[in-house]
Amino acid sequence: MMLSIRAIAEKFPLSKSLLYELCKQGRLRHLRVKTSPTRRGKIVVDEEDLKRFLDECVVEDGVSDDGPLKYIR
């Protein structure tokens, strides 16, 4: 099932800005559905791809080696 960014943000504790940034960075697999040549289109994510991404984000034993947290502008 394909989910919009809004639907994902409502279903999971993720902000829309974070989801857009993950898509922009290529970290979250997505499709951009264009309905008009003058608009950028709507981003949709396959639910299985989202689950796979979230599973990869799980930190075992509460230990993370990613360094300090950063804010997304």
PDB file of N, CA, C and O in Angstrom:
ATOM      1  N   MET A   1       0.835  -1.166   0.000  1.00  0.00           N
ATOM      2  CA  MET A   1       0.000   0.000   0.000  1.00  0.00           C
ATOM      3  C   MET A   1       0.895   1.249   0.000  1.00  0.00           C
ATOM      4  O   MET A   1       1.876   1.315   0.741  1.00  0.00           O
ATOM      5  N   MET A   2       0.560   2.205  -0.808  1.00  0.00           N
ATOM      6  CA  MET A   2       1.323   3.442  -0.900  1.00  0.00           C
ATOM      7  C   MET A   2       0.745   4.464   0.077  1.00  0.00           C
ATOM      8  O   MET A   2      -0.471   4.624   0.178  1.00  0.00           O
ATOM      9  N   LEU A   3       1.634   5.151   0.795  1.00  0.00           N
ATOM     10  CA  LEU A   3       1.221   6.139   1.782  1.00  0.00           C
ATOM     11  C   LEU A   3       1.792   7.509   1.428  1.00  0.00           C
ATOM     12  O   LEU A   3       2.929   7.613   0.967  1.00  0.00           O
ATOM     13  N   SER A   4       1.014   8.539   1.641  1.00  0.00           N
ATOM     14  CA  SER A   4       1.503   9.898   1.438  1.00  0.00           C
ATOM     15  C   SER A   4       2.339  10.302   2.657  1.00  0.00           C
ATOM     16  O   SER A   4       2.285   9.647   3.698  1.00  0.00           O
ATOM     17  N   ILE A   5       3.096  11.365   2.521  1.00  0.00           N
ATOM     18  CA  ILE A   5       3.879  11.884   3.632  1.00  0.00           C
ATOM     19  C   ILE A   5       2.959  12.237   4.802  1.00  0.00           C
ATOM     20  O   ILE A   5       3.274  11.949   5.957  1.00  0.00           O
ATOM     21  N   ARG A   6       1.833  12.856   4.496  1.00  0.00           N
ATOM     22  CA  ARG A   6       0.868  13.222   5.543  1.00  0.00           C
ATOM     23  C   ARG A   6       0.367  11.979   6.276  1.00  0.00           C
ATOM     24  O   ARG A   6       0.292  11.975   7.505  1.00  0.00           O
ATOM     25  N   ALA A   7       0.024  10.930   5.538  1.00  0.00           N
ATOM     26  CA  ALA A   7      -0.480   9.702   6.153  1.00  0.00           C
ATOM     27  C   ALA A   7       0.575   9.050   7.040  1.00  0.00           C
ATOM     28  O   ALA A   7       0.257   8.537   8.113  1.00  0.00           O
ATOM     29  N   ILE A   8       1.826   9.070   6.595  1.00  0.00           N
ATOM     30  CA  ILE A   8       2.908   8.492   7.403  1.00  0.00           C
ATOM     31  C   ILE A   8       3.074   9.287   8.693  1.00  0.00           C
ATOM     32  O   ILE A   8       3.200   8.706   9.772  1.00  0.00           O
ATOM     33  N   ALA A   9       3.073  10.620   8.584  1.00  0.00           N
ATOM     34  CA  ALA A   9       3.250  11.478   9.759  1.00  0.00           C
ATOM     35  C   ALA A   9       2.113  11.281  10.763  1.00  0.00           C
ATOM     36  O   ALA A   9       2.329  11.393  11.970  1.00  0.00           O
ATOM     37  N   GLU A  10       0.916  10.990  10.280  1.00  0.00           N
ATOM     38  CA  GLU A  10      -0.215  10.748  11.177  1.00  0.00           C
ATOM     39  C   GLU A  10      -0.153   9.368  11.815  1.00  0.00           C
ATOM     40  O   GLU A  10      -0.596   9.183  12.948  1.00  0.00           O
ATOM     41  N   LYS A  11       0.394   8.401  11.090  1.00  0.00           N
ATOM     42  CA  LYS A  11       0.421   7.015  11.558  1.00  0.00           C
ATOM     43  C   LYS A  11       1.622   6.714  12.454  1.00  0.00           C
ATOM     44  O   LYS A  11       1.526   5.883  13.357  1.00  0.00           O
ATOM     45  N   PHE A  12       2.751   7.382  12.211  1.00  0.00           N
ATOM     46  CA  PHE A  12       3.980   7.139  12.955  1.00  0.00           C
ATOM     47  C   PHE A  12       4.440   8.438  13.621  1.00  0.00           C
ATOM     48  O   PHE A  12       4.056   9.522  13.182  1.00  0.00           O
ATOM     49  N   PRO A  13       5.250   8.345  14.666  1.00  0.00           N
ATOM     50  CA  PRO A  13       5.725   9.570  15.328  1.00  0.00           C
ATOM     51  C   PRO A  13       6.870  10.231  14.555  1.00  0.00           C
ATOM     52  O   PRO A  13       7.982  10.361  15.067  1.00  0.00           O
ATOM     53  N   LEU A  14       6.586  10.642  13.327  1.00  0.00           N
ATOM     54  CA  LEU A  14       7.583  11.280  12.468  1.00  0.00           C
ATOM     55  C   LEU A  14       6.994  12.578  11.919  1.00  0.00           C
ATOM     56  O   LEU A  14       5.817  12.630  11.563  1.00  0.00           O
ATOM     57  N   SER A  15       7.809  13.613  11.854  1.00  0.00           N
ATOM     58  CA  SER A  15       7.315  14.876  11.316  1.00  0.00           C
ATOM     59  C   SER A  15       7.376  14.854   9.791  1.00  0.00           C
ATOM     60  O   SER A  15       8.178  14.129   9.202  1.00  0.00           O
ATOM     61  N   LYS A  16       6.533  15.644   9.171  1.00  0.00           N
ATOM     62  CA  LYS A  16       6.544  15.735   7.709  1.00  0.00           C
ATOM     63  C   LYS A  16       7.880  16.280   7.222  1.00  0.00           C
ATOM     64  O   LYS A  16       8.398  15.817   6.207  1.00  0.00           O
ATOM     65  N   SER A  17       8.449  17.261   7.930  1.00  0.00           N
ATOM     66  CA  SER A  17       9.726  17.835   7.493  1.00  0.00           C
ATOM     67  C   SER A  17      10.843  16.794   7.529  1.00  0.00           C
ATOM     68  O   SER A  17      11.702  16.778   6.647  1.00  0.00           O
ATOM     69  N   LEU A  18      10.839  15.932   8.536  1.00  0.00           N
ATOM     70  CA  LEU A  18      11.838  14.865   8.596  1.00  0.00           C
ATOM     71  C   LEU A  18      11.653  13.895   7.436  1.00  0.00           C
ATOM     72  O   LEU A  18      12.627  13.489   6.801  1.00  0.00           O
ATOM     73  N   LEU A  19      10.419  13.526   7.160  1.00  0.00           N
ATOM     74  CA  LEU A  19      10.151  12.598   6.057  1.00  0.00           C
ATOM     75  C   LEU A  19      10.581  13.178   4.717  1.00  0.00           C
ATOM     76  O   LEU A  19      11.179  12.477   3.901  1.00  0.00           O
ATOM     77  N   TYR A  20      10.278  14.461   4.483  1.00  0.00           N
ATOM     78  CA  TYR A  20      10.714  15.102   3.236  1.00  0.00           C
ATOM     79  C   TYR A  20      12.241  15.126   3.142  1.00  0.00           C
ATOM     80  O   TYR A  20      12.800  14.905   2.068  1.00  0.00           O
ATOM     81  N   GLU A  21      12.907  15.390   4.253  1.00  0.00           N
ATOM     82  CA  GLU A  21      14.369  15.431   4.254  1.00  0.00           C
ATOM     83  C   GLU A  21      14.953  14.041   3.989  1.00  0.00           C
ATOM     84  O   GLU A  21      15.933  13.921   3.254  1.00  0.00           O
ATOM     85  N   LEU A  22      14.382  13.012   4.561  1.00  0.00           N
ATOM     86  CA  LEU A  22      14.840  11.645   4.318  1.00  0.00           C
ATOM     87  C   LEU A  22      14.682  11.274   2.845  1.00  0.00           C
ATOM     88  O   LEU A  22      15.544  10.606   2.274  1.00  0.00           O
ATOM     89  N   CYS A  23      13.596  11.700   2.242  1.00  0.00           N
ATOM     90  CA  CYS A  23      13.384  11.453   0.812  1.00  0.00           C
ATOM     91  C   CYS A  23      14.410  12.227  -0.012  1.00  0.00           C
ATOM     92  O   CYS A  23      14.993  11.689  -0.953  1.00  0.00           O
ATOM     93  N   LYS A  24      14.625  13.479   0.341  1.00  0.00           N
ATOM     94  CA  LYS A  24      15.585  14.324  -0.380  1.00  0.00           C
ATOM     95  C   LYS A  24      16.989  13.743  -0.330  1.00  0.00           C
ATOM     96  O   LYS A  24      17.721  13.797  -1.318  1.00  0.00           O
ATOM     97  N   GLN A  25      17.369  13.184   0.820  1.00  0.00           N
ATOM     98  CA  GLN A  25      18.694  12.594   0.992  1.00  0.00           C
ATOM     99  C   GLN A  25      18.804  11.217   0.343  1.00  0.00           C
ATOM    100  O   GLN A  25      19.900  10.668   0.236  1.00  0.00           O
ATOM    101  N   GLY A  26      17.679  10.661  -0.086  1.00  0.00           N
ATOM    102  CA  GLY A  26      17.698   9.333  -0.691  1.00  0.00           C
ATOM    103  C   GLY A  26      17.732   8.210   0.333  1.00  0.00           C
ATOM    104  O   GLY A  26      17.987   7.060  -0.022  1.00  0.00           O
ATOM    105  N   ARG A  27      17.482   8.522   1.575  1.00  0.00           N
ATOM    106  CA  ARG A  27      17.505   7.502   2.622  1.00  0.00           C
ATOM    107  C   ARG A  27      16.197   6.740   2.718  1.00  0.00           C
ATOM    108  O   ARG A  27      16.173   5.595   3.169  1.00  0.00           O
ATOM    109  N   LEU A  28      15.105   7.372   2.294  1.00  0.00           N
ATOM    110  CA  LEU A  28      13.789   6.730   2.308  1.00  0.00           C
ATOM    111  C   LEU A  28      13.319   6.585   0.866  1.00  0.00           C
ATOM    112  O   LEU A  28      13.111   7.571   0.159  1.00  0.00           O
ATOM    113  N   ARG A  29      13.160   5.346   0.452  1.00  0.00           N
ATOM    114  CA  ARG A  29      12.738   5.073  -0.918  1.00  0.00           C
ATOM    115  C   ARG A  29      11.318   5.594  -1.131  1.00  0.00           C
ATOM    116  O   ARG A  29      10.436   5.373  -0.301  1.00  0.00           O
ATOM    117  N   HIS A  30      11.108   6.285  -2.246  1.00  0.00           N
ATOM    118  CA  HIS A  30       9.812   6.922  -2.489  1.00  0.00           C
ATOM    119  C   HIS A  30       9.575   7.096  -3.986  1.00  0.00           C
ATOM    120  O   HIS A  30      10.470   6.906  -4.810  1.00  0.00           O
ATOM    121  N   LEU A  31       8.354   7.459  -4.302  1.00  0.00           N
ATOM    122  CA  LEU A  31       7.976   7.799  -5.677  1.00  0.00           C
ATOM    123  C   LEU A  31       7.396   9.205  -5.659  1.00  0.00           C
ATOM    124  O   LEU A  31       6.758   9.618  -4.691  1.00  0.00           O
ATOM    125  N   ARG A  32       7.628   9.923  -6.733  1.00  0.00           N
ATOM    126  CA  ARG A  32       7.013  11.240  -6.884  1.00  0.00           C
ATOM    127  C   ARG A  32       6.004  11.120  -8.024  1.00  0.00           C
ATOM    128  O   ARG A  32       6.377  10.897  -9.176  1.00  0.00           O
ATOM    129  N   VAL A  33       4.744  11.269  -7.695  1.00  0.00           N
ATOM    130  CA  VAL A  33       3.662  11.128  -8.663  1.00  0.00           C
ATOM    131  C   VAL A  33       3.285  12.526  -9.155  1.00  0.00           C
ATOM    132  O   VAL A  33       2.765  13.346  -8.398  1.00  0.00           O
ATOM    133  N   LYS A  34       3.556  12.776 -10.427  1.00  0.00           N
ATOM    134  CA  LYS A  34       3.237  14.084 -11.005  1.00  0.00           C
ATOM    135  C   LYS A  34       1.860  14.039 -11.653  1.00  0.00           C
ATOM    136  O   LYS A  34       1.548  13.148 -12.443  1.00  0.00           O
ATOM    137  N   THR A  35       1.061  15.015 -11.300  1.00  0.00           N
ATOM    138  CA  THR A  35      -0.270  15.119 -11.891  1.00  0.00           C
ATOM    139  C   THR A  35      -0.356  16.302 -12.842  1.00  0.00           C
ATOM    140  O   THR A  35      -1.346  16.476 -13.553  1.00  0.00           O
ATOM    141  N   SER A  36       0.706  17.116 -12.842  1.00  0.00           N
ATOM    142  CA  SER A  36       0.724  18.297 -13.690  1.00  0.00           C
ATOM    143  C   SER A  36       2.177  18.612 -14.051  1.00  0.00           C
ATOM    144  O   SER A  36       3.062  18.451 -13.211  1.00  0.00           O
ATOM    145  N   PRO A  37       2.438  19.053 -15.277  1.00  0.00           N
ATOM    146  CA  PRO A  37       3.819  19.368 -15.655  1.00  0.00           C
ATOM    147  C   PRO A  37       4.380  20.592 -14.931  1.00  0.00           C
ATOM    148  O   PRO A  37       5.593  20.800 -14.926  1.00  0.00           O
ATOM    149  N   THR A  38       3.525  21.393 -14.327  1.00  0.00           N
ATOM    150  CA  THR A  38       3.988  22.605 -13.644  1.00  0.00           C
ATOM    151  C   THR A  38       4.166  22.413 -12.138  1.00  0.00           C
ATOM    152  O   THR A  38       4.666  23.313 -11.464  1.00  0.00           O
ATOM    153  N   ARG A  39       3.771  21.273 -11.604  1.00  0.00           N
ATOM    154  CA  ARG A  39       3.896  21.017 -10.165  1.00  0.00           C
ATOM    155  C   ARG A  39       4.935  19.935  -9.919  1.00  0.00           C
ATOM    156  O   ARG A  39       5.217  19.118 -10.795  1.00  0.00           O
ATOM    157  N   ARG A  40       5.502  19.938  -8.718  1.00  0.00           N
ATOM    158  CA  ARG A  40       6.538  18.971  -8.375  1.00  0.00           C
ATOM    159  C   ARG A  40       5.985  17.562  -8.216  1.00  0.00           C
ATOM    160  O   ARG A  40       6.700  16.593  -8.471  1.00  0.00           O
ATOM    161  N   GLY A  41       4.762  17.431  -7.812  1.00  0.00           N
ATOM    162  CA  GLY A  41       4.142  16.128  -7.631  1.00  0.00           C
ATOM    163  C   GLY A  41       4.042  15.736  -6.173  1.00  0.00           C
ATOM    164  O   GLY A  41       4.591  16.395  -5.290  1.00  0.00           O
ATOM    165  N   LYS A  42       3.334  14.660  -5.945  1.00  0.00           N
ATOM    166  CA  LYS A  42       3.093  14.165  -4.594  1.00  0.00           C
ATOM    167  C   LYS A  42       4.051  13.017  -4.306  1.00  0.00           C
ATOM    168  O   LYS A  42       4.233  12.128  -5.138  1.00  0.00           O
ATOM    169  N   ILE A  43       4.658  13.037  -3.130  1.00  0.00           N
ATOM    170  CA  ILE A  43       5.563  11.958  -2.734  1.00  0.00           C
ATOM    171  C   ILE A  43       4.741  10.874  -2.045  1.00  0.00           C
ATOM    172  O   ILE A  43       3.930  11.161  -1.164  1.00  0.00           O
ATOM    173  N   VAL A  44       4.956   9.636  -2.452  1.00  0.00           N
ATOM    174  CA  VAL A  44       4.325   8.488  -1.811  1.00  0.00           C
ATOM    175  C   VAL A  44       5.406   7.449  -1.499  1.00  0.00           C
ATOM    176  O   VAL A  44       6.408   7.337  -2.205  1.00  0.00           O
ATOM    177  N   VAL A  45       5.175   6.703  -0.430  1.00  0.00           N
ATOM    178  CA  VAL A  45       6.132   5.704   0.039  1.00  0.00           C
ATOM    179  C   VAL A  45       5.398   4.384   0.206  1.00  0.00           C
ATOM    180  O   VAL A  45       4.310   4.329   0.779  1.00  0.00           O
ATOM    181  N   ASP A  46       6.008   3.324  -0.302  1.00  0.00           N
ATOM    182  CA  ASP A  46       5.427   1.997  -0.111  1.00  0.00           C
ATOM    183  C   ASP A  46       5.554   1.637   1.374  1.00  0.00           C
ATOM    184  O   ASP A  46       6.603   1.841   1.984  1.00  0.00           O
ATOM    185  N   GLU A  47       4.488   1.107   1.935  1.00  0.00           N
ATOM    186  CA  GLU A  47       4.471   0.785   3.357  1.00  0.00           C
ATOM    187  C   GLU A  47       5.576  -0.206   3.728  1.00  0.00           C
ATOM    188  O   GLU A  47       6.152  -0.107   4.811  1.00  0.00           O
ATOM    189  N   GLU A  48       5.872  -1.144   2.857  1.00  0.00           N
ATOM    190  CA  GLU A  48       6.945  -2.114   3.121  1.00  0.00           C
ATOM    191  C   GLU A  48       8.309  -1.430   3.150  1.00  0.00           C
ATOM    192  O   GLU A  48       9.150  -1.770   3.983  1.00  0.00           O
ATOM    193  N   ASP A  49       8.542  -0.468   2.249  1.00  0.00           N
ATOM    194  CA  ASP A  49       9.801   0.288   2.258  1.00  0.00           C
ATOM    195  C   ASP A  49       9.926   1.097   3.543  1.00  0.00           C
ATOM    196  O   ASP A  49      11.013   1.200   4.112  1.00  0.00           O
ATOM    197  N   LEU A  50       8.816   1.671   4.001  1.00  0.00           N
ATOM    198  CA  LEU A  50       8.827   2.434   5.246  1.00  0.00           C
ATOM    199  C   LEU A  50       9.158   1.516   6.429  1.00  0.00           C
ATOM    200  O   LEU A  50       9.982   1.867   7.273  1.00  0.00           O
ATOM    201  N   LYS A  51       8.523   0.356   6.492  1.00  0.00           N
ATOM    202  CA  LYS A  51       8.795  -0.591   7.572  1.00  0.00           C
ATOM    203  C   LYS A  51      10.254  -1.031   7.551  1.00  0.00           C
ATOM    204  O   LYS A  51      10.887  -1.131   8.601  1.00  0.00           O
ATOM    205  N   ARG A  52      10.790  -1.295   6.360  1.00  0.00           N
ATOM    206  CA  ARG A  52      12.192  -1.686   6.214  1.00  0.00           C
ATOM    207  C   ARG A  52      13.108  -0.577   6.731  1.00  0.00           C
ATOM    208  O   ARG A  52      14.065  -0.843   7.458  1.00  0.00           O
ATOM    209  N   PHE A  53      12.809   0.668   6.351  1.00  0.00           N
ATOM    210  CA  PHE A  53      13.608   1.797   6.795  1.00  0.00           C
ATOM    211  C   PHE A  53      13.564   1.921   8.324  1.00  0.00           C
ATOM    212  O   PHE A  53      14.600   2.099   8.965  1.00  0.00           O
ATOM    213  N   LEU A  54      12.374   1.828   8.897  1.00  0.00           N
ATOM    214  CA  LEU A  54      12.241   1.949  10.350  1.00  0.00           C
ATOM    215  C   LEU A  54      12.962   0.825  11.078  1.00  0.00           C
ATOM    216  O   LEU A  54      13.552   1.051  12.135  1.00  0.00           O
ATOM    217  N   ASP A  55      12.922  -0.390  10.523  1.00  0.00           N
ATOM    218  CA  ASP A  55      13.646  -1.515  11.130  1.00  0.00           C
ATOM    219  C   ASP A  55      15.153  -1.255  11.137  1.00  0.00           C
ATOM    220  O   ASP A  55      15.845  -1.630  12.083  1.00  0.00           O
ATOM    221  N   GLU A  56      15.658  -0.615  10.086  1.00  0.00           N
ATOM    222  CA  GLU A  56      17.091  -0.305  10.005  1.00  0.00           C
ATOM    223  C   GLU A  56      17.482   0.784  11.007  1.00  0.00           C
ATOM    224  O   GLU A  56      18.658   0.917  11.343  1.00  0.00           O
ATOM    225  N   CYS A  57      16.516   1.559  11.481  1.00  0.00           N
ATOM    226  CA  CYS A  57      16.785   2.649  12.424  1.00  0.00           C
ATOM    227  C   CYS A  57      16.797   2.192  13.875  1.00  0.00           C
ATOM    228  O   CYS A  57      17.168   2.963  14.759  1.00  0.00           O
ATOM    229  N   VAL A  58      16.400   0.961  14.132  1.00  0.00           N
ATOM    230  CA  VAL A  58      16.335   0.472  15.507  1.00  0.00           C
ATOM    231  C   VAL A  58      17.741   0.434  16.092  1.00  0.00           C
ATOM    232  O   VAL A  58      18.669  -0.091  15.477  1.00  0.00           O
ATOM    233  N   VAL A  59      17.883   0.997  17.285  1.00  0.00           N
ATOM    234  CA  VAL A  59      19.167   1.012  17.986  1.00  0.00           C
ATOM    235  C   VAL A  59      19.140  -0.081  19.041  1.00  0.00           C
ATOM    236  O   VAL A  59      18.281  -0.087  19.923  1.00  0.00           O
ATOM    237  N   GLU A  60      20.081  -0.999  18.943  1.00  0.00           N
ATOM    238  CA  GLU A  60      20.144  -2.110  19.895  1.00  0.00           C
ATOM    239  C   GLU A  60      20.711  -1.634  21.228  1.00  0.00           C
ATOM    240  O   GLU A  60      21.700  -0.902  21.251  1.00  0.00           O
ATOM    241  N   ASP A  61      20.107  -2.034  22.319  1.00  0.00           N
ATOM    242  CA  ASP A  61      20.575  -1.742  23.675  1.00  0.00           C
ATOM    243  C   ASP A  61      20.728  -0.258  23.948  1.00  0.00           C
ATOM    244  O   ASP A  61      21.471   0.124  24.853  1.00  0.00           O
ATOM    245  N   GLY A  62      20.046   0.588  23.192  1.00  0.00           N
ATOM    246  CA  GLY A  62      20.099   2.019  23.452  1.00  0.00           C
ATOM    247  C   GLY A  62      21.426   2.671  23.136  1.00  0.00           C
ATOM    248  O   GLY A  62      21.672   3.797  23.566  1.00  0.00           O
ATOM    249  N   VAL A  63      22.292   1.991  22.390  1.00  0.00           N
ATOM    250  CA  VAL A  63      23.604   2.536  22.063  1.00  0.00           C
ATOM    251  C   VAL A  63      23.609   3.007  20.619  1.00  0.00           C
ATOM    252  O   VAL A  63      23.222   2.266  19.716  1.00  0.00           O
ATOM    253  N   SER A  64      24.048   4.244  20.401  1.00  0.00           N
ATOM    254  CA  SER A  64      24.124   4.801  19.057  1.00  0.00           C
ATOM    255  C   SER A  64      25.499   5.401  18.838  1.00  0.00           C
ATOM    256  O   SER A  64      26.040   6.067  19.721  1.00  0.00           O
ATOM    257  N   ASP A  65      26.063   5.169  17.671  1.00  0.00           N
ATOM    258  CA  ASP A  65      27.381   5.733  17.366  1.00  0.00           C
ATOM    259  C   ASP A  65      27.278   6.816  16.281  1.00  0.00           C
ATOM    260  O   ASP A  65      28.252   7.098  15.584  1.00  0.00           O
ATOM    261  N   ASP A  66      26.102   7.412  16.149  1.00  0.00           N
ATOM    262  CA  ASP A  66      25.873   8.421  15.125  1.00  0.00           C
ATOM    263  C   ASP A  66      26.367   9.808  15.527  1.00  0.00           C
ATOM    264  O   ASP A  66      26.313  10.733  14.716  1.00  0.00           O
ATOM    265  N   GLY A  67      26.840   9.971  16.744  1.00  0.00           N
ATOM    266  CA  GLY A  67      27.280  11.292  17.197  1.00  0.00           C
ATOM    267  C   GLY A  67      26.116  12.098  17.714  1.00  0.00           C
ATOM    268  O   GLY A  67      25.029  11.562  17.929  1.00  0.00           O
ATOM    269  N   PRO A  68      26.333  13.383  17.915  1.00  0.00           N
ATOM    270  CA  PRO A  68      25.271  14.236  18.472  1.00  0.00           C
ATOM    271  C   PRO A  68      24.110  14.403  17.507  1.00  0.00           C
ATOM    272  O   PRO A  68      24.275  14.320  16.290  1.00  0.00           O
ATOM    273  N   LEU A  69      22.934  14.640  18.070  1.00  0.00           N
ATOM    274  CA  LEU A  69      21.741  14.884  17.256  1.00  0.00           C
ATOM    275  C   LEU A  69      21.859  16.224  16.534  1.00  0.00           C
ATOM    276  O   LEU A  69      22.476  17.158  17.046  1.00  0.00           O
ATOM    277  N   LYS A  70      21.275  16.313  15.365  1.00  0.00           N
ATOM    278  CA  LYS A  70      21.289  17.547  14.607  1.00  0.00           C
ATOM    279  C   LYS A  70      19.863  17.930  14.263  1.00  0.00           C
ATOM    280  O   LYS A  70      19.010  17.064  14.068  1.00  0.00           O
ATOM    281  N   TYR A  71      19.607  19.208  14.189  1.00  0.00           N
ATOM    282  CA  TYR A  71      18.294  19.704  13.781  1.00  0.00           C
ATOM    283  C   TYR A  71      18.222  19.788  12.274  1.00  0.00           C
ATOM    284  O   TYR A  71      19.219  20.082  11.615  1.00  0.00           O
ATOM    285  N   ILE A  72      17.059  19.535  11.732  1.00  0.00           N
ATOM    286  CA  ILE A  72      16.812  19.719  10.301  1.00  0.00           C
ATOM    287  C   ILE A  72      16.130  21.052  10.127  1.00  0.00           C
ATOM    288  O   ILE A  72      15.138  21.344  10.796  1.00  0.00           O
ATOM    289  N   ARG A  73      16.655  21.858   9.235  1.00  0.00           N
ATOM    290  CA  ARG A  73      16.081  23.193   9.027  1.00  0.00           C
ATOM    291  C   ARG A  73      14.805  23.133   8.257  1.00  0.00           C
ATOM    292  O   ARG A  73      14.192  24.169   7.996  1.00  0.00           O
TER     293      ARG A  73
END
